[in-house]
């Protein structure tokens, strides 16, 4: 499994939330040593790697794996990990100046089970979705779950603003339990934007006022169009302003 994270001004953003998700994921996958992967451990690793690479702003990926042989039956459950850093110039989150063009990828629906919410390295569904995105000159793709309901984007969670209410697929719909997803939910509640985690029929995309996607690396990215439908980006701007205050 892995964690995508962001370092801004030399500090790991949302370390407690990343550590909590990482520990729960390792526990679910029966990888030992999850108690050691706490917020202090993550912050210290990120800070040291940033110093070593002489950068204060970066995207990070922490991959945790079962360090064992045994083919499909592991010989042990000891953890190994690799932390990768990619320097970036931005000292804060920025909303994309040009909205994303998206479409729905239907060839490989995502299953809904207790593994669906974990960011695992089993990425074939996302690889096939990314190929579809490239072949159709899209900026992002939206995935459906096995029941045909909206699940997530190819590399992010998705939010839909419809009739003055913000919606995002519930965890029971099979989406990854994104850290930025929860941050945005918390921000919406804080500033009084009604928000519901729900089962979402993709047909709502034709009626929605706004659509945006979120992840820990980029924060919030607004969607401009789905087919002939075009969206506003008022709510995403408000939430991005709040995000940069955290």
C-alpha positions in Angstrom: 0.0 0.0 0.0 1.1 3.6 -0.3 0.5 7.1 1.0 0.6 10.2 -1.3 1.5 13.2 0.7 2.6 16.9 0.4 5.3 18.8 2.1 4.9 22.6 2.3 7.5 24.9 3.8 9.4 21.9 5.2 6.4 20.5 7.0 4.3 17.4 6.2 0.7 18.4 5.8 -2.0 16.4 7.7 0.5 14.1 9.2 -1.9 12.7 11.9 -4.5 11.8 9.2 -1.9 10.2 7.0 -0.5 8.1 9.9 -4.0 7.1 11.0 -5.0 5.9 7.5 -1.6 4.2 7.0 -1.8 2.3 10.3 -5.4 1.2 9.6 -4.4 0.0 6.1 -1.4 -1.9 7.3 -3.5 -3.6 10.0 -6.2 -4.5 7.4 -3.5 -6.0 5.2 -2.0 -7.9 8.1 1.4 -6.2 7.8 3.2 -6.1 11.1 4.8 -3.0 12.7 1.9 -0.6 12.0 2.1 1.0 15.4 5.6 2.3 14.5 4.2 4.2 11.5 2.8 7.1 13.6 2.7 10.8 12.8 6.1 11.5 14.5 7.7 8.8 12.3 6.2 10.2 9.1 7.1 13.8 10.0 10.7 12.9 10.9 11.2 10.9 7.7 9.8 13.6 5.5 11.8 16.4 7.2 15.1 14.5 6.9 14.5 13.6 3.3 13.6 17.2 2.5 16.8 18.4 4.2 18.9 15.8 2.3 17.4 17.0 -1.0 17.6 20.7 -0.1 13.9 21.3 -0.7 11.0 22.6 1.4 8.1 22.0 -1.1 7.5 18.5 -2.4 5.2 15.7 -3.3 5.9 12.4 -1.5 5.0 8.8 -1.9 5.5 6.3 1.0 5.2 2.7 -0.2 4.9 0.1 2.5 5.2 -3.5 1.5 5.4 -7.0 3.0 9.1 -7.7 3.2 8.9 -11.4 2.7 9.2 -14.3 0.2 6.7 -17.1 -0.2 4.9 -16.1 -3.5 1.2 -15.9 -2.7 1.6 -17.2 0.8 4.0 -14.8 2.6 6.7 -16.3 4.7 6.4 -13.5 7.2 4.5 -10.1 7.6 7.4 -7.8 8.5 7.2 -4.4 6.8 9.5 -2.7 4.4 9.1 0.8 3.1 10.4 3.3 0.5 9.8 7.1 0.7 10.2 9.0 -2.6 10.3 12.8 -2.9 9.6 15.0 -5.9 10.4 18.7 -5.5 7.8 21.2 -6.5 7.9 25.0 -6.7 4.5 25.8 -5.1 4.6 26.9 -1.4 0.8 26.3 -1.2 -2.1 24.6 -2.9 -3.3 26.2 -6.1 -6.5 25.8 -8.0 -6.0 24.8 -11.6 -6.4 27.8 -13.9 -7.9 25.7 -16.6 -10.7 23.3 -15.5 -10.4 19.6 -16.2 -12.3 17.8 -19.0 -13.5 14.4 -17.7 -15.4 11.4 -18.9 -16.5 8.1 -17.3 -14.5 5.0 -17.6 -16.8 2.0 -17.7 -14.7 -0.9 -18.9 -13.5 -2.0 -15.4 -15.8 -1.2 -12.5 -14.3 -1.0 -9.1 -15.4 -3.7 -6.6 -16.7 -2.7 -3.2 -15.2 -4.6 -0.3 -13.0 -3.8 2.8 -9.9 -3.4 0.6 -11.5 -0.8 -1.7 -10.8 2.1 0.6 -7.1 1.3 1.0 -4.5 2.8 -1.4 -3.0 -0.4 -2.5 -0.4 -1.0 -5.2 -2.8 -3.2 -7.1 -3.4 -0.6 -9.7 -4.6 -2.4 -12.9 -8.0 -0.7 -12.8 -6.3 2.8 -12.6 -3.8 1.9 -15.3 -6.6 0.9 -17.7 -8.5 4.1 -16.8 -5.4 6.2 -17.4 -4.9 4.5 -20.9 -8.6 5.4 -21.6 -7.9 9.0 -20.5 -4.8 9.3 -22.8 -6.6 7.8 -25.8 -9.5 10.2 -25.4 -7.4 13.3 -24.7 -9.0 13.8 -21.3 -7.6 15.4 -18.2 -9.2 13.0 -15.7 -11.5 10.0 -15.7 -14.3 9.1 -13.3 -14.7 5.5 -12.1 -17.9 3.6 -11.4 -18.3 0.9 -8.8 -19.6 -2.6 -9.4 -23.2 -1.4 -9.0 -22.8 1.4 -11.5 -22.6 4.3 -9.1 -20.0 7.1 -9.0 -16.9 5.9 -7.1 -13.9 8.2 -7.5 -11.6 9.7 -10.1 -8.5 8.0 -11.6 -6.2 9.6 -9.1 -8.5 11.4 -6.7 -11.8 11.6 -4.9 -14.7 13.3 -6.5 -17.2 15.9 -5.2 -20.4 17.1 -6.9 -22.3 20.3 -6.1 -26.0 20.0 -6.9 -28.9 22.2 -5.8 -26.9 24.0 -3.2 -25.6 20.8 -1.6 -22.2 19.1 -1.8 -22.0 15.3 -2.3 -19.2 12.8 -2.4 -19.3 9.0 -2.8 -19.6 7.3 0.6 -16.8 4.9 1.6 -19.3 2.1 1.2 -19.3 2.9 -2.5 -15.7 1.6 -2.8 -13.7 4.9 -3.1 -10.3 5.3 -1.6 -10.5 6.9 1.8 -8.6 10.0 0.8 -7.0 12.2 3.4 -7.8 15.3 1.3 -11.4 14.0 0.9 -11.8 14.1 4.7 -10.1 17.5 4.9 -12.5 18.9 2.4 -15.5 17.3 4.3 -14.2 18.9 7.5 -13.8 22.3 5.8 -17.2 22.2 4.3 -18.8 21.5 7.7 -16.7 24.2 9.3 -17.9 27.0 6.9 -21.5 25.8 6.6 -21.6 24.1 3.2 -24.1 21.3 3.4 -22.3 18.0 2.6 -23.4 14.4 2.4 -21.5 11.2 1.8 -23.9 9.3 -0.5 -24.6 6.8 -3.2 -24.4 8.9 -6.4 -26.0 8.1 -9.7 -23.6 9.3 -12.5 -26.6 10.9 -14.3 -26.3 13.7 -11.7 -23.2 15.0 -13.6 -25.6 16.3 -16.3 -27.5 18.4 -13.8 -24.7 19.4 -11.3 -23.5 23.0 -10.9 -20.0 22.1 -10.0 -17.6 19.1 -9.9 -14.1 18.9 -8.5 -11.6 16.3 -7.5 -9.2 16.1 -4.5 -6.0 14.4 -3.5 -3.2 15.1 -1.0 -0.7 16.1 -3.7 -2.7 18.8 -5.5 -5.4 19.7 -3.0 -8.6 20.6 -5.0 -8.8 20.6 -8.8 -11.9 22.0 -10.5 -13.7 20.2 -13.4 -14.7 22.4 -16.4 -16.6 19.9 -18.5 -18.2 16.5 -18.9 -19.4 15.9 -22.5 -21.3 19.0 -23.4 -21.9 20.0 -19.8 -19.9 22.9 -18.4 -19.5 23.7 -14.7 -18.8 26.7 -12.4 -16.0 26.6 -9.8 -17.3 28.9 -7.0 -17.3 26.3 -4.3 -13.9 24.9 -5.2 -12.4 28.4 -4.9 -14.0 28.9 -1.5 -12.7 25.6 -0.2 -9.3 26.1 -1.7 -9.0 29.4 0.2 -9.9 27.6 3.4 -7.5 24.8 2.7 -4.6 27.2 2.5 -5.4 28.5 5.9 -5.0 25.1 7.5 
